[in-house]
Amino acid sequence: MKTMRTLLLPLVAVSAALSILWFVHRPVPIATSNMDQVQQEAALGGYRLIDIATLAKLYQTDREKILLIDTRQEWEHRAGHIAGSDNFPMEPTWWARWRRKADLAAALGPPGDKAIVFY
């Protein structure tokens, strides 16, 4: 039994070390530009991107059909924002998105027919 533990512990340690090394050095696709990165993240998250012209048209014609969420910090929102937008400060990290997921769901309310636009 002692021999089994003596052999098992180094095997577990080596396996853990190899797993960590693989995770840290695994190949990750690198975006060639910021827009490429935005498009990749949108595709992974199931989001649809719209351009400024489309947003301007929606804002001018069907303002009631969009919910604008300003994800910048509060002081940035106070300095200037799109009229009618709600401020929901969000850091651009997976940890912040995970940590504030419930807060965001509460802020957005129940699903409806409005398009939600984050900026």
VMD Tcl script that builds the backbone (N, CA, C; Angstrom):
set m [mol new atoms 357]
animate dup $m
set s [atomselect $m all]
$s set {name element resname resid chain x y z} {
  {N N MET 1 A 0.824 -1.186 0.000}
  {CA C MET 1 A 0.000 0.000 0.000}
  {C C MET 1 A 0.878 1.265 0.000}
  {N N LYS 2 A 1.937 1.234 0.831}
  {CA C LYS 2 A 2.832 2.384 0.886}
  {C C LYS 2 A 3.557 2.577 -0.448}
  {N N THR 3 A 3.919 1.485 -1.110}
  {CA C THR 3 A 4.581 1.569 -2.410}
  {C C THR 3 A 3.645 2.187 -3.442}
  {N N MET 4 A 2.364 1.832 -3.382}
  {CA C MET 4 A 1.373 2.384 -4.317}
  {C C MET 4 A 1.250 3.893 -4.143}
  {N N ARG 5 A 1.214 4.354 -2.879}
  {CA C ARG 5 A 1.137 5.786 -2.612}
  {C C ARG 5 A 2.407 6.488 -3.068}
  {N N THR 6 A 3.531 5.868 -2.873}
  {CA C THR 6 A 4.810 6.439 -3.267}
  {C C THR 6 A 4.886 6.622 -4.778}
  {N N LEU 7 A 4.301 5.724 -5.534}
  {CA C LEU 7 A 4.306 5.834 -6.986}
  {C C LEU 7 A 3.186 6.748 -7.502}
  {N N LEU 8 A 2.067 6.732 -6.820}
  {CA C LEU 8 A 0.905 7.488 -7.273}
  {C C LEU 8 A 1.093 9.000 -7.112}
  {N N LEU 9 A 1.666 9.416 -5.993}
  {CA C LEU 9 A 1.838 10.850 -5.734}
  {C C LEU 9 A 2.694 11.532 -6.798}
  {N N PRO 10 A 3.879 11.004 -7.166}
  {CA C PRO 10 A 4.646 11.659 -8.242}
  {C C PRO 10 A 3.920 11.627 -9.580}
  {N N LEU 11 A 3.190 10.549 -9.848}
  {CA C LEU 11 A 2.441 10.466 -11.092}
  {C C LEU 11 A 1.367 11.551 -11.174}
  {N N VAL 12 A 0.668 11.780 -10.081}
  {CA C VAL 12 A -0.347 12.837 -10.031}
  {C C VAL 12 A 0.321 14.204 -10.185}
  {N N ALA 13 A 1.448 14.420 -9.507}
  {CA C ALA 13 A 2.146 15.702 -9.592}
  {C C ALA 13 A 2.630 15.982 -11.009}
  {N N VAL 14 A 3.194 14.978 -11.657}
  {CA C VAL 14 A 3.672 15.153 -13.034}
  {C C VAL 14 A 2.497 15.395 -13.973}
  {N N SER 15 A 1.404 14.675 -13.795}
  {CA C SER 15 A 0.212 14.879 -14.634}
  {C C SER 15 A -0.343 16.283 -14.474}
  {N N ALA 16 A -0.402 16.757 -13.232}
  {CA C ALA 16 A -0.899 18.113 -12.982}
  {C C ALA 16 A 0.016 19.148 -13.627}
  {N N ALA 17 A 1.319 18.962 -13.480}
  {CA C ALA 17 A 2.267 19.915 -14.074}
  {C C ALA 17 A 2.153 19.933 -15.593}
  {N N LEU 18 A 2.038 18.765 -16.211}
  {CA C LEU 18 A 1.886 18.699 -17.668}
  {C C LEU 18 A 0.576 19.334 -18.121}
  {N N SER 19 A -0.478 19.124 -17.360}
  {CA C SER 19 A -1.771 19.730 -17.705}
  {C C SER 19 A -1.700 21.247 -17.640}
  {N N ILE 20 A -1.063 21.771 -16.621}
  {CA C ILE 20 A -0.923 23.220 -16.483}
  {C C ILE 20 A -0.073 23.776 -17.624}
  {N N LEU 21 A 1.020 23.111 -17.931}
  {CA C LEU 21 A 1.869 23.563 -19.040}
  {C C LEU 21 A 1.116 23.549 -20.365}
  {N N TRP 22 A 0.330 22.511 -20.607}
  {CA C TRP 22 A -0.451 22.458 -21.839}
  {C C TRP 22 A -1.459 23.607 -21.888}
  {N N PHE 23 A -2.161 23.843 -20.784}
  {CA C PHE 23 A -3.187 24.883 -20.756}
  {C C PHE 23 A -2.589 26.261 -21.009}
  {N N VAL 24 A -1.454 26.527 -20.383}
  {CA C VAL 24 A -0.819 27.836 -20.535}
  {C C VAL 24 A -0.270 28.040 -21.946}
  {N N HIS 25 A 0.220 26.974 -22.560}
  {CA C HIS 25 A 0.876 27.096 -23.864}
  {C C HIS 25 A 0.058 26.533 -25.023}
  {N N ARG 26 A -1.232 26.289 -24.813}
  {CA C ARG 26 A -2.054 25.741 -25.888}
  {C C ARG 26 A -2.194 26.773 -26.999}
  {N N PRO 27 A -2.371 26.335 -28.227}
  {CA C PRO 27 A -2.525 27.293 -29.332}
  {C C PRO 27 A -3.876 28.004 -29.247}
  {N N VAL 28 A -3.819 29.295 -29.314}
  {CA C VAL 28 A -5.024 30.118 -29.271}
  {C C VAL 28 A -5.036 30.983 -30.518}
  {N N PRO 29 A -6.161 30.997 -31.257}
  {CA C PRO 29 A -6.189 31.852 -32.451}
  {C C PRO 29 A -6.055 33.320 -32.044}
  {N N ILE 30 A -5.187 34.016 -32.721}
  {CA C ILE 30 A -4.936 35.420 -32.421}
  {C C ILE 30 A -5.640 36.279 -33.460}
  {N N ALA 31 A -6.425 37.213 -32.969}
  {CA C ALA 31 A -7.123 38.122 -33.869}
  {C C ALA 31 A -6.108 39.076 -34.492}
  {N N THR 32 A -6.316 39.386 -35.767}
  {CA C THR 32 A -5.384 40.276 -36.447}
  {C C THR 32 A -5.700 41.739 -36.180}
  {N N SER 33 A -6.901 42.041 -35.733}
  {CA C SER 33 A -7.265 43.412 -35.397}
  {C C SER 33 A -8.304 43.374 -34.287}
  {N N ASN 34 A -8.578 44.538 -33.724}
  {CA C ASN 34 A -9.592 44.611 -32.678}
  {C C ASN 34 A -10.959 44.181 -33.201}
  {N N MET 35 A -11.270 44.578 -34.425}
  {CA C MET 35 A -12.569 44.213 -34.994}
  {C C MET 35 A -12.664 42.711 -35.202}
  {N N ASP 36 A -11.565 42.079 -35.619}
  {CA C ASP 36 A -11.561 40.620 -35.753}
  {C C ASP 36 A -11.853 39.964 -34.412}
  {N N GLN 37 A -11.250 40.502 -33.354}
  {CA C GLN 37 A -11.475 39.958 -32.018}
  {C C GLN 37 A -12.932 40.148 -31.593}
  {N N VAL 38 A -13.492 41.313 -31.859}
  {CA C VAL 38 A -14.896 41.580 -31.528}
  {C C VAL 38 A -15.800 40.604 -32.269}
  {N N GLN 39 A -15.528 40.383 -33.552}
  {CA C GLN 39 A -16.344 39.462 -34.335}
  {C C GLN 39 A -16.234 38.030 -33.824}
  {N N GLN 40 A -15.030 37.614 -33.432}
  {CA C GLN 40 A -14.851 36.266 -32.882}
  {C C GLN 40 A -15.631 36.103 -31.582}
  {N N GLU 41 A -15.529 37.085 -30.684}
  {CA C GLU 41 A -16.234 37.002 -29.407}
  {C C GLU 41 A -17.746 37.047 -29.608}
  {N N ALA 42 A -18.211 37.843 -30.546}
  {CA C ALA 42 A -19.645 37.906 -30.823}
  {C C ALA 42 A -20.148 36.564 -31.327}
  {N N ALA 43 A -19.399 35.952 -32.215}
  {CA C ALA 43 A -19.791 34.642 -32.746}
  {C C ALA 43 A -19.812 33.592 -31.643}
  {N N LEU 44 A -18.812 33.617 -30.764}
  {CA C LEU 44 A -18.766 32.655 -29.663}
  {C C LEU 44 A -19.920 32.862 -28.680}
  {N N GLY 45 A -20.300 34.111 -28.477}
  {CA C GLY 45 A -21.366 34.414 -27.517}
  {C C GLY 45 A -22.761 34.383 -28.099}
  {N N GLY 46 A -22.869 34.201 -29.418}
  {CA C GLY 46 A -24.182 34.174 -30.049}
  {C C GLY 46 A -24.784 35.563 -30.245}
  {N N TYR 47 A -23.924 36.588 -30.334}
  {CA C TYR 47 A -24.394 37.957 -30.521}
  {C C TYR 47 A -24.341 38.352 -31.981}
  {N N ARG 48 A -25.176 39.313 -32.351}
  {CA C ARG 48 A -25.168 39.855 -33.701}
  {C C ARG 48 A -24.632 41.277 -33.628}
  {N N LEU 49 A -23.707 41.611 -34.479}
  {CA C LEU 49 A -23.142 42.952 -34.515}
  {C C LEU 49 A -23.910 43.807 -35.504}
  {N N ILE 50 A -24.085 45.077 -35.150}
  {CA C ILE 50 A -24.688 46.016 -36.099}
  {C C ILE 50 A -23.746 47.209 -36.223}
  {N N ASP 51 A -23.828 47.904 -37.347}
  {CA C ASP 51 A -22.952 49.054 -37.541}
  {C C ASP 51 A -23.649 50.330 -37.055}
  {N N ILE 52 A -22.905 51.405 -37.070}
  {CA C ILE 52 A -23.412 52.672 -36.548}
  {C C ILE 52 A -24.594 53.182 -37.364}
  {N N ALA 53 A -24.549 53.018 -38.665}
  {CA C ALA 53 A -25.651 53.487 -39.520}
  {C C ALA 53 A -26.950 52.754 -39.183}
  {N N THR 54 A -26.867 51.447 -38.968}
  {CA C THR 54 A -28.058 50.663 -38.612}
  {C C THR 54 A -28.589 51.100 -37.251}
  {N N LEU 55 A -27.683 51.317 -36.299}
  {CA C LEU 55 A -28.096 51.774 -34.977}
  {C C LEU 55 A -28.749 53.151 -35.059}
  {N N ALA 56 A -28.165 54.055 -35.844}
  {CA C ALA 56 A -28.734 55.398 -35.989}
  {C C ALA 56 A -30.139 55.321 -36.582}
  {N N LYS 57 A -30.322 54.463 -37.574}
  {CA C LYS 57 A -31.646 54.321 -38.196}
  {C C LYS 57 A -32.660 53.774 -37.181}
  {N N LEU 58 A -32.266 52.744 -36.424}
  {CA C LEU 58 A -33.156 52.201 -35.391}
  {C C LEU 58 A -33.489 53.254 -34.343}
  {N N TYR 59 A -32.481 54.010 -33.931}
  {CA C TYR 59 A -32.649 55.029 -32.901}
  {C C TYR 59 A -33.610 56.127 -33.361}
  {N N GLN 60 A -33.539 56.483 -34.635}
  {CA C GLN 60 A -34.383 57.563 -35.146}
  {C C GLN 60 A -35.789 57.104 -35.490}
  {N N THR 61 A -35.943 55.856 -35.923}
  {CA C THR 61 A -37.260 55.406 -36.378}
  {C C THR 61 A -38.024 54.574 -35.351}
  {N N ASP 62 A -37.340 53.651 -34.676}
  {CA C ASP 62 A -38.010 52.754 -33.731}
  {C C ASP 62 A -37.335 52.806 -32.373}
  {N N ARG 63 A -37.260 53.971 -31.778}
  {CA C ARG 63 A -36.560 54.159 -30.501}
  {C C ARG 63 A -37.110 53.238 -29.407}
  {N N GLU 64 A -38.395 52.928 -29.447}
  {CA C GLU 64 A -39.015 52.088 -28.429}
  {C C GLU 64 A -38.600 50.625 -28.552}
  {N N LYS 65 A -38.033 50.260 -29.699}
  {CA C LYS 65 A -37.674 48.860 -29.944}
  {C C LYS 65 A -36.240 48.522 -29.567}
  {N N ILE 66 A -35.484 49.510 -29.034}
  {CA C ILE 66 A -34.106 49.215 -28.640}
  {C C ILE 66 A -33.878 49.637 -27.187}
  {N N LEU 67 A -33.026 48.888 -26.528}
  {CA C LEU 67 A -32.603 49.197 -25.175}
  {C C LEU 67 A -31.095 49.419 -25.245}
  {N N LEU 68 A -30.661 50.658 -24.995}
  {CA C LEU 68 A -29.247 51.014 -25.075}
  {C C LEU 68 A -28.598 50.882 -23.702}
  {N N ILE 69 A -27.532 50.102 -23.629}
  {CA C ILE 69 A -26.804 49.895 -22.379}
  {C C ILE 69 A -25.373 50.400 -22.556}
  {N N ASP 70 A -25.041 51.434 -21.790}
  {CA C ASP 70 A -23.695 52.000 -21.788}
  {C C ASP 70 A -22.875 51.222 -20.761}
  {N N THR 71 A -21.849 50.487 -21.214}
  {CA C THR 71 A -21.073 49.639 -20.305}
  {C C THR 71 A -19.825 50.346 -19.758}
  {N N ARG 72 A -19.706 51.626 -20.037}
  {CA C ARG 72 A -18.550 52.367 -19.528}
  {C C ARG 72 A -18.748 52.677 -18.043}
  {N N GLN 73 A -17.703 53.187 -17.410}
  {CA C GLN 73 A -17.772 53.546 -15.995}
  {C C GLN 73 A -18.753 54.705 -15.794}
  {N N GLU 74 A -19.231 54.884 -14.564}
  {CA C GLU 74 A -20.248 55.906 -14.280}
  {C C GLU 74 A -19.781 57.309 -14.648}
  {N N TRP 75 A -18.517 57.631 -14.353}
  {CA C TRP 75 A -18.030 58.969 -14.653}
  {C C TRP 75 A -17.980 59.209 -16.164}
  {N N GLU 76 A -17.710 58.159 -16.940}
  {CA C GLU 76 A -17.699 58.296 -18.395}
  {C C GLU 76 A -19.120 58.518 -18.907}
  {N N HIS 77 A -20.071 57.830 -18.324}
  {CA C HIS 77 A -21.481 57.988 -18.707}
  {C C HIS 77 A -21.950 59.413 -18.392}
  {N N ARG 78 A -21.556 59.916 -17.209}
  {CA C ARG 78 A -21.946 61.286 -16.828}
  {C C ARG 78 A -21.325 62.316 -17.764}
  {N N ALA 79 A -20.120 62.023 -18.280}
  {CA C ALA 79 A -19.430 62.971 -19.163}
  {C C ALA 79 A -20.108 63.087 -20.527}
  {N N GLY 80 A -20.853 62.081 -20.925}
  {CA C GLY 80 A -21.554 62.119 -22.209}
  {C C GLY 80 A -22.008 60.736 -22.616}
  {N N HIS 81 A -23.240 60.646 -23.066}
  {CA C HIS 81 A -23.794 59.356 -23.473}
  {C C HIS 81 A -24.937 59.558 -24.456}
  {N N ILE 82 A -25.393 58.493 -25.055}
  {CA C ILE 82 A -26.543 58.552 -25.962}
  {C C ILE 82 A -27.791 58.771 -25.119}
  {N N ALA 83 A -28.587 59.744 -25.496}
  {CA C ALA 83 A -29.801 60.059 -24.741}
  {C C ALA 83 A -30.700 58.824 -24.641}
  {N N GLY 84 A -31.157 58.557 -23.429}
  {CA C GLY 84 A -32.044 57.423 -23.209}
  {C C GLY 84 A -31.339 56.124 -22.874}
  {N N SER 85 A -30.008 56.145 -22.834}
  {CA C SER 85 A -29.275 54.913 -22.525}
  {C C SER 85 A -29.211 54.703 -21.014}
  {N N ASP 86 A -29.090 53.452 -20.616}
  {CA C ASP 86 A -28.918 53.091 -19.210}
  {C C ASP 86 A -27.455 52.759 -18.990}
  {N N ASN 87 A -26.939 53.132 -17.812}
  {CA C ASN 87 A -25.546 52.852 -17.502}
  {C C ASN 87 A -25.435 51.571 -16.681}
  {N N PHE 88 A -24.612 50.648 -17.154}
  {CA C PHE 88 A -24.312 49.409 -16.443}
  {C C PHE 88 A -22.810 49.161 -16.592}
  {N N PRO 89 A -22.000 49.735 -15.665}
  {CA C PRO 89 A -20.551 49.612 -15.780}
  {C C PRO 89 A -20.115 48.145 -15.805}
  {N N MET 90 A -19.312 47.800 -16.798}
  {CA C MET 90 A -18.867 46.416 -16.949}
  {C C MET 90 A -17.432 46.401 -17.445}
  {N N GLU 91 A -16.574 45.731 -16.698}
  {CA C GLU 91 A -15.195 45.562 -17.138}
  {C C GLU 91 A -15.166 44.520 -18.252}
  {N N PRO 92 A -14.297 44.674 -19.238}
  {CA C PRO 92 A -14.279 43.749 -20.378}
  {C C PRO 92 A -13.486 42.467 -20.099}
  {N N THR 93 A -13.846 41.771 -19.025}
  {CA C THR 93 A -13.167 40.517 -18.701}
  {C C THR 93 A -14.217 39.436 -18.482}
  {N N TRP 94 A -13.822 38.177 -18.659}
  {CA C TRP 94 A -14.763 37.078 -18.434}
  {C C TRP 94 A -15.168 37.021 -16.966}
  {N N TRP 95 A -14.262 37.382 -16.055}
  {CA C TRP 95 A -14.566 37.346 -14.628}
  {C C TRP 95 A -15.671 38.353 -14.293}
  {N N ALA 96 A -15.564 39.559 -14.839}
  {CA C ALA 96 A -16.573 40.587 -14.584}
  {C C ALA 96 A -17.916 40.167 -15.162}
  {N N ARG 97 A -17.906 39.580 -16.376}
  {CA C ARG 97 A -19.171 39.127 -16.976}
  {C C ARG 97 A -19.808 38.029 -16.136}
  {N N TRP 98 A -19.000 37.110 -15.643}
  {CA C TRP 98 A -19.521 36.011 -14.826}
  {C C TRP 98 A -20.028 36.536 -13.488}
  {N N ARG 99 A -19.256 37.436 -12.872}
  {CA C ARG 99 A -19.595 37.962 -11.554}
  {C C ARG 99 A -20.864 38.819 -11.587}
  {N N ARG 100 A -21.088 39.560 -12.655}
  {CA C ARG 100 A -22.217 40.491 -12.736}
  {C C ARG 100 A -23.387 39.948 -13.551}
  {N N LYS 101 A -23.353 38.663 -13.886}
  {CA C LYS 101 A -24.377 38.062 -14.726}
  {C C LYS 101 A -25.783 38.248 -14.139}
  {N N ALA 102 A -25.948 37.972 -12.863}
  {CA C ALA 102 A -27.261 38.107 -12.218}
  {C C ALA 102 A -27.687 39.570 -12.155}
  {N N ASP 103 A -26.737 40.477 -11.875}
  {CA C ASP 103 A -27.058 41.911 -11.836}
  {C C ASP 103 A -27.537 42.396 -13.198}
  {N N LEU 104 A -26.882 41.924 -14.254}
  {CA C LEU 104 A -27.270 42.331 -15.598}
  {C C LEU 104 A -28.655 41.801 -15.950}
  {N N ALA 105 A -28.931 40.559 -15.604}
  {CA C ALA 105 A -30.256 39.987 -15.876}
  {C C ALA 105 A -31.334 40.776 -15.148}
  {N N ALA 106 A -31.063 41.184 -13.918}
  {CA C ALA 106 A -32.035 41.981 -13.159}
  {C C ALA 106 A -32.218 43.362 -13.787}
  {N N ALA 107 A -31.130 43.961 -14.260}
  {CA C ALA 107 A -31.207 45.293 -14.879}
  {C C ALA 107 A -31.964 45.257 -16.200}
  {N N LEU 108 A -31.796 44.186 -16.974}
  {CA C LEU 108 A -32.456 44.089 -18.276}
  {C C LEU 108 A -33.935 43.742 -18.146}
  {N N GLY 109 A -34.278 43.032 -17.086}
  {CA C GLY 109 A -35.670 42.641 -16.899}
  {C C GLY 109 A -36.013 41.407 -17.716}
  {N N PRO 110 A -37.314 41.066 -17.749}
  {CA C PRO 110 A -37.718 39.854 -18.475}
  {C C PRO 110 A -37.518 40.021 -19.979}
  {N N PRO 111 A -37.312 38.894 -20.677}
  {CA C PRO 111 A -37.139 38.966 -22.132}
  {C C PRO 111 A -38.343 39.640 -22.789}
  {N N GLY 112 A -38.039 40.424 -23.777}
  {CA C GLY 112 A -39.098 41.115 -24.501}
  {C C GLY 112 A -38.757 41.186 -25.969}
  {N N ASP 113 A -39.388 42.119 -26.656}
  {CA C ASP 113 A -39.152 42.231 -28.087}
  {C C ASP 113 A -38.174 43.358 -28.432}
  {N N LYS 114 A -37.485 43.912 -27.420}
  {CA C LYS 114 A -36.515 44.968 -27.679}
  {C C LYS 114 A -35.156 44.391 -28.032}
  {N N ALA 115 A -34.488 45.058 -28.949}
  {CA C ALA 115 A -33.103 44.707 -29.255}
  {C C ALA 115 A -32.236 45.383 -28.200}
  {N N ILE 116 A -31.323 44.653 -27.621}
  {CA C ILE 116 A -30.442 45.209 -26.605}
  {C C ILE 116 A -29.111 45.542 -27.258}
  {N N VAL 117 A -28.702 46.797 -27.119}
  {CA C VAL 117 A -27.471 47.276 -27.739}
  {C C VAL 117 A -26.529 47.693 -26.631}
  {N N PHE 118 A -25.371 47.030 -26.546}
  {CA C PHE 118 A -24.338 47.378 -25.593}
  {C C PHE 118 A -23.289 48.236 -26.293}
  {N N TYR 119 A -22.883 49.290 -25.622}
  {CA C TYR 119 A -21.777 50.091 -26.167}
  {C C TYR 119 A -20.890 50.570 -25.048}
}
mol reanalyze $m
mol bondsrecalc $m
mol representation Tube
mol addrep $m
